[in-house]
Amino acid sequence: MTLAQLKYFVKVAQNGHLTQTAKELLIAQPSLTQAIKKLEEELGFSLFEKKGRVLFLTKEGKEFLPYAITVVESLHKAEQMQDLIYKRYTGNIRFAYTRPMSPNYIPNLIRGFFLKNENKKINIESYSAATAAAVDANSAGTAAEGTAAGNGTALSAADAYGAVSACPAAA
């Protein structure tokens, strides 16, 4: 039994028509019919009986449907959670730094950050300013000198040190 088969079963049960359901699911009608037949074979009982072009649930199909719906709804919730988790690990990082900083420090910091976070989609914006401008921006809460902020999280000095020390170019 596959998740796709259960999804197909629930959708056919709701629609009562194979052709209409196949169009909604963007699959060929014979593929949908085959998936339902395989599910019935695996379960050991018929899920539908046909009257004309309309499919009606059998007694066993009616009994099985709530469980299939629970699985399909759980799958939908898992897909939504996956999306939320993915979005939590993507975002923007904006940071400012002072100009007299070592020319390799920021590239090493960024390289180390990406090594630790290689499966995350992150956009980086950096701003270079004189020390006084960076301090003013920090006081105003628009940038943090020596830190990178993204999605409500901050790359702390300890993280920055760890990222740079983990970077081959920084060693």
N, C-alpha and C positions, 0 to 999 in steps of 0.2 A: 504494500500500500504506500503510495507516495502522496506528498502534500499536493501536488498538481491534481492527482486523481480526486482527492477530497475537495479541493477547490472547484473542480469541474462538477462533481456530484452536487455540491451545494448550489451552484449557479443553475444547473439544469433543474433541480428541484424547485428553485424559485421561479424560473421562467416557464417550465413545462414544455419547452421546445428545444430540440437539439440544434437546428439551423440558426435560430435567433441567438442562442447561447454561444455557439461557435463564432458568430460574427462579433459578439461582445467581447469574447476572449481572444479574438484575432487568431484563431486556429482553424484548420480545415475541419469540416463536419465529420468526415470519416475518422480523423484522429481523435476527436472528442468521443465518438461512438466507441472506438477501440479502447480508449482509456476507461470509460464506464464499464465496458464488458470485462476488462481485466480486473477492475476493482470488484465487480460482482463475483468473478471466478475466485478471487482471493478470499472474499468474505464467505463464499459458499451459499449465497442467496441472492435473489433478484432484488434490485432496488426500485425498478420502475416496471410498470406495465403500460403498454401502448394502446390507446384508443383513438384510432384515426391518426392524426399527426400530433396529437397531444400526449405527453407522458405524464402519468400519475404515479405517485409513490405507492409502493406495495406496503403491506403492514410492516414488514421488516425494514423497508426504506424509511417509513415514518419514525420507527423506533431508533434507527441509526442516525438520522438527520441531526438531532440536537448535539450529538457527540462530534459529528463532522463539523458542524457550525462552530463549536467550541475550539476545535483544532484550528480552523481557518481564521477565527478571530484572534486566537493566540499568535498565529503566524503574522497576522496584520500588526498586532501590538509589537511583536519582535522586530518587524521591519521598521516600524516607527521609532522604536528604541535605538535601532542601529543607526537610523538617520540622525537622531538626537546626539548619540555618542560621536558620530562622525563630525557633526557640526561643532561639538564641544572641542574637538581636536583640530579645528581649522580656525583661521582668523587672521588678524592683522597685528603686526608688532610695529610700534612706533617708538623710536628712542632718539635722544639727542646726546651729543658728546662734544667735548671741547676740542678745539683745533690743536692745541699743542700735544695731543695724545699720540702715542707711538703709531706709526702708519700701519703696522700689522695687527694692532690690538683688536680693532673692530672686525676686520675680515676673519681673524682667528676666532673671535667670539661667535660670529655668525656661523662659521663653518662648524664649530663645536656644537652649537645649538642644533643645527640641522643633522649632525651625526646622531645626536641623542633623540631627535624627533623626525627621523627620516620618513615615516609613513604619514606625515601630517602635511596638509596643504596650508601654507602660511605665506602671507605677503609681508614684506619688510619695507618700511619707510625709515630712512635715517636723515637726521638733520645735523649739520655741523654748525657750530656757533662759537663765538668768543666766550670765555668763561663767564663774564658778567651776564651775557644774554641767556646762557644756560641756567645760571642761578636764578635769574628773574623768571624764566619759564617754569622752573621747578617750584618756585614760590607761588606762582599762579596756578600750579597743578596741571599745566599743559604738557609737560615732559618731565622725565626723571633722569637726571644726570647719572650715567653709569648703570642704568637699569633699562630693561626692555619690557614694555607692557603690552599684552595682547589678550583679548577676550577676558578681561578682568583678572588676569594673572600677571605676575611680575617675575622676571628673571632676576633673582637676587644676586648679590655680590658673590655669595658662596656658589650659586649655580653658574654664574659667569666665570668664576675661577675654575670650577670643575669642567665647564665646557671648553675653556681655553687650554687647560692642562691636558684634557683628553684629545685635543687637536694635535695631529702629528707636526704641523708647522710651528706650533707654539713650544714644543719640547726642545 
